[in-house]
Amino acid sequence: MRERLLTYTQQLLQQNLPFLLLRKSGESNVEILHQKSQKLHKTPHDTMSCAVLSKFLSFENQFYIIGEVRKSFSWGIQRRTLDGVAVNLPENVKIEHQNRVQSAVTSLKNEAFKKVVLSLKHTVAKSTDPLKILTNLLDEYPQANCYFFHHPSIGTWLGATPETLVSYKDGLLKTMSLAGTKSALADPQIPWGIKEKNEQQLVTDFISKALEKVTGKKPDVGDVETIQAGSLLHLKTSLEVPVDYGKINEVVNELHPTPAVCGLPRQAALDYIRNHENYNRSFYTGYIGVQNPVERRADYYVNLRCLEIDKSNIHLYAGGGITELSVPQDEVQEIENKLMTMARIIT
Ligand SMILES: C=C(O[C@H]1C=CC=C(C(=O)O)[C@@H]1O)C(=O)O
């Protein structure tokens, strides 16, 4: 069965057809939907399932892959322990990011904004076949939402994201507030710090208000939990609210980008990111997923712990939430830890 999925994916890549491959967290089946032509769609289909691919700046950058063909494959996981590849960013990149964080901390102390997520792109030479990377992805991260998409007009991306943007079924919309990071290898007795608790609470409050604004109802808000994503731990709160299927886009537009990937207030954080990150995030911190208008279902994931493959390079992306309590060196270490999630699977 593993071979069937790999052969099918290889054929799609050879034919240069647009596809999205997705295995949801905890599921054993891998779903592929793809087009029969290379056409670039900027609107969804009324009756067919579509992959939704949205960049960080979603208002001008949303694409759809129409599910003209849909396939399901089972994937028997073969666990091997991949070497723990440590990511050591070049010294100048570390210093640059530390300075960026330090300036943000100063601004956060002096100005009326509370949080900004700052990120970077780390490029390495491509030395591993994409199908080998896909194999590692599916074997290593059964608890993540694993995806791989290719479109001749927009690129090739792959990731193992822990964060659901919206999951919609039977009239109920579920989402989550995910923020705050520590290493899963550290002493579990060490409690979460005030910085992490605050930064995650900001996200929960934002999402709760956004859901209430669109639906007119207060969402059910769960307790704060600790979840594991690869070798990292995060704080997570689940939220859910009933809403009509026709309102999903409105909810998504209200939620995205959440303060887990952008900041608060949103516009001030967006402006800050545009002025201080010296690269284009593209699909990183955008969202990826599938909508099915007939079954009235939708599952979108925030595009984190991801990489982009081009002709000769692989680009890894990661960032972290900065508040006035952030320590620049720790933020660089956190990014290196997050980059590890993808670095492990490309060697
Ligand atoms: C922006 C990222 O993570 C977000 C999700 C979980 C924890 C985060 C944090 O602790 O900063 C970030 O908000 C990333 O992985 O690149």
The ligand as an SDF file (V2000), in Angstrom:
LIG
                    3D

 16 16  0  0  0  0  0  0  0  0999 V2000
    4.4890   30.3900   14.2030 C   0  0  0  0  0  0  0  0  0  0  0  0
    4.7100   29.1290   14.5700 C   0  0  0  0  0  0  0  0  0  0  0  0
    4.0840   28.5260   15.6440 O   0  0  0  0  0  0  0  0  0  0  0  0
    2.9370   29.0790   16.2570 C   0  0  0  0  0  0  0  0  0  0  0  0
    2.1330   27.9630   16.7960 C   0  0  0  0  0  0  0  0  0  0  0  0
    2.4180   27.3960   18.0270 C   0  0  0  0  0  0  0  0  0  0  0  0
    3.3000   28.0500   18.8900 C   0  0  0  0  0  0  0  0  0  0  0  0
    3.7960   29.2790   18.6000 C   0  0  0  0  0  0  0  0  0  0  0  0
    4.6980   29.9800   19.5430 C   0  0  0  0  0  0  0  0  0  0  0  0
    4.9660   29.4610   20.6370 O   0  0  0  0  0  0  0  0  0  0  0  0
    5.2010   31.0610   19.2190 O   0  0  0  0  0  0  0  0  0  0  0  0
    3.3890   30.0250   17.3730 C   0  0  0  0  0  0  0  0  0  0  0  0
    2.3380   30.8660   17.7420 O   0  0  0  0  0  0  0  0  0  0  0  0
    5.6400   28.2620   13.8180 C   0  0  0  0  0  0  0  0  0  0  0  0
    5.7100   27.0610   14.1190 O   0  0  0  0  0  0  0  0  0  0  0  0
    6.3020   28.7470   12.8800 O   0  0  0  0  0  0  0  0  0  0  0  0
  1  2  2  0
  2  3  1  0
  2 14  1  0
  3  4  1  0
  4  5  1  0
  4 12  1  0
  5  6  2  0
  6  7  1  0
  7  8  2  0
  8  9  1  0
  8 12  1  0
  9 10  2  0
  9 11  1  0
 12 13  1  0
 14 15  2  0
 14 16  1  0
M  END
$$$$
